[in-house]
């Protein structure tokens, strides 16, 4: 009988720990939503916070019932904005198209920064779909080591 008693005590302890952690997630979600909401003025946010401190369970329940739909909409909007920012960043750092790579290589050739042979190599890489920027430091005719810019070890860790 002692073993079953210990099992149920363990079970109830785990249940209450789970319930408490779930409650903390809800509470911090509400606090995050309060400060994310630009439509609610500061005094109303302060009132919600006071009630969350002194009557947390009841206030959380009322908040979820009264503002749950708006909470979900604000969360979805924040997720959409974060996704757009991530996509914009990825597009900004991703390699450019083959035509853009060829145009950049042509501008370098016309300025005298690279030779005709280097231009042809970069053009072939761009047409093959390889990033010319990833391998630009490995061009053999420059007389420089891979990764070295015209001014030296620009943007590279000392080594």
C-alpha positions as CSV (number, residue, x, y, z in Angstrom):
1,X,0.0,0.0,0.0
2,X,2.9,2.3,0.7
3,X,4.1,1.9,-2.9
4,X,0.7,3.0,-4.4
5,X,0.6,5.9,-2.0
6,X,4.0,7.0,-3.2
7,X,3.0,6.6,-6.8
8,X,-0.1,8.8,-6.4
9,X,1.8,11.4,-4.5
10,X,4.4,11.5,-7.3
11,X,1.6,11.7,-9.9
12,X,-0.2,14.6,-8.1
13,X,3.1,16.4,-7.6
14,X,3.9,16.1,-11.4
15,X,0.3,17.3,-12.2
16,X,0.6,20.4,-10.0
17,X,4.1,21.2,-11.4
18,X,2.7,20.9,-14.9
19,X,-0.3,23.1,-14.0
20,X,2.0,25.7,-12.4
21,X,4.3,25.8,-15.4
22,X,1.4,26.1,-17.8
23,X,0.0,28.9,-15.7
24,X,3.3,30.7,-15.8
25,X,3.3,30.4,-19.6
26,X,-0.2,31.9,-19.7
27,X,0.8,34.7,-17.3
28,X,3.9,35.7,-19.3
29,X,1.9,35.5,-22.5
30,X,-0.6,37.9,-21.1
31,X,2.1,40.3,-19.9
32,X,3.8,40.1,-23.3
33,X,0.5,40.8,-25.0
34,X,-0.3,43.7,-22.8
35,X,3.0,45.4,-23.7
36,X,2.7,44.5,-27.4
37,X,-0.8,46.0,-27.7
38,X,-0.4,49.6,-29.0
39,X,-4.1,50.2,-28.9
40,X,-4.3,50.1,-25.1
41,X,-3.2,53.1,-23.2
42,X,-0.6,53.0,-20.4
43,X,-3.1,53.4,-17.5
44,X,-5.2,50.5,-18.6
45,X,-2.1,48.4,-18.9
46,X,-1.1,49.4,-15.4
47,X,-4.5,48.4,-14.1
48,X,-4.3,45.0,-15.8
49,X,-0.8,44.5,-14.2
50,X,-2.0,45.4,-10.7
51,X,-4.8,42.9,-11.0
52,X,-2.4,40.3,-12.4
53,X,-0.2,40.8,-9.3
54,X,-3.0,40.7,-6.7
55,X,-5.6,38.4,-8.3
56,X,-3.5,36.5,-10.8
57,X,-5.7,33.5,-11.6
58,X,-9.0,35.4,-11.9
59,X,-7.4,38.2,-13.9
60,X,-5.7,35.8,-16.3
61,X,-9.1,34.0,-16.8
62,X,-10.9,37.3,-17.4
63,X,-8.1,38.6,-19.7
64,X,-8.2,35.4,-21.9
65,X,-12.0,35.6,-22.2
66,X,-12.2,39.3,-22.8
67,X,-9.1,39.8,-25.0
68,X,-8.3,36.3,-26.3
69,X,-9.2,37.0,-29.9
70,X,-7.2,40.2,-30.0
71,X,-4.3,38.4,-28.3
72,X,-4.3,35.8,-31.0
73,X,-4.4,38.5,-33.8
74,X,-1.5,40.4,-32.2
75,X,0.5,37.2,-31.9
76,X,-0.2,36.3,-35.5
77,X,0.8,39.9,-36.7
78,X,4.0,39.7,-34.7
79,X,4.8,36.3,-36.2
80,X,4.1,37.7,-39.7
81,X,6.3,40.7,-39.2
82,X,9.1,38.5,-37.8
83,X,8.8,36.2,-40.9
84,X,8.9,39.2,-43.3
85,X,12.0,40.6,-41.5
86,X,13.7,37.2,-41.7
87,X,12.8,36.8,-45.4
88,X,14.0,40.3,-46.2
89,X,17.3,39.6,-44.4
90,X,17.8,36.3,-46.2
91,X,17.1,38.0,-49.6
92,X,19.6,40.7,-48.7
93,X,22.4,38.3,-47.8
94,X,21.6,35.5,-50.4
95,X,23.5,35.3,-53.6
96,X,22.3,37.4,-56.5
97,X,21.1,36.0,-59.8
98,X,23.4,35.0,-62.6
99,X,22.7,38.1,-64.6
100,X,23.6,40.3,-61.6
101,X,26.8,38.4,-61.1
102,X,27.8,38.9,-64.7
103,X,27.0,42.6,-64.6
104,X,29.1,43.0,-61.5
105,X,32.0,41.0,-63.1
106,X,31.7,43.2,-66.2
107,X,31.9,46.4,-64.1
108,X,35.0,45.0,-62.4
109,X,36.6,44.1,-65.8
110,X,35.8,47.6,-67.2
111,X,37.4,49.3,-64.2
112,X,40.5,47.1,-64.6
113,X,40.1,45.3,-61.3
114,X,40.0,41.9,-63.1
115,X,41.4,40.6,-66.3
116,X,39.4,39.3,-69.3
117,X,40.3,35.7,-68.2
118,X,39.0,36.3,-64.7
119,X,35.8,37.8,-66.1
120,X,35.2,34.7,-68.3
121,X,35.8,32.5,-65.2
122,X,33.3,34.5,-63.1
123,X,30.8,34.5,-66.0
124,X,31.1,30.7,-66.4
125,X,30.5,30.3,-62.7
126,X,27.5,32.6,-62.7
127,X,26.0,30.7,-65.7
128,X,26.6,27.4,-63.9
129,X,24.7,28.7,-60.9
130,X,27.6,28.9,-58.6
131,X,28.2,32.0,-56.4
132,X,31.0,34.0,-57.8
133,X,31.2,35.9,-54.5
134,X,31.9,32.7,-52.6
135,X,34.9,31.9,-54.7
136,X,36.1,35.4,-55.7
137,X,39.2,35.1,-53.4
138,X,40.4,31.9,-55.1
139,X,41.0,33.4,-58.6
140,X,44.5,32.3,-59.5
141,X,45.6,35.2,-61.7
142,X,45.4,37.9,-59.0
143,X,48.6,36.9,-57.3
144,X,46.9,37.1,-53.9
145,X,46.1,34.3,-51.5
146,X,42.5,33.1,-51.3
147,X,40.4,35.4,-49.2
148,X,42.8,38.4,-49.5
149,X,41.4,41.6,-50.8
150,X,43.3,44.3,-52.6
151,X,44.1,46.1,-49.3
152,X,45.2,42.9,-47.5
153,X,43.3,40.7,-45.1
154,X,40.1,42.8,-45.1
155,X,37.3,41.5,-42.9
156,X,39.2,38.3,-42.1
157,X,40.3,37.2,-38.7
158,X,44.0,37.6,-38.0
159,X,45.9,34.5,-38.6
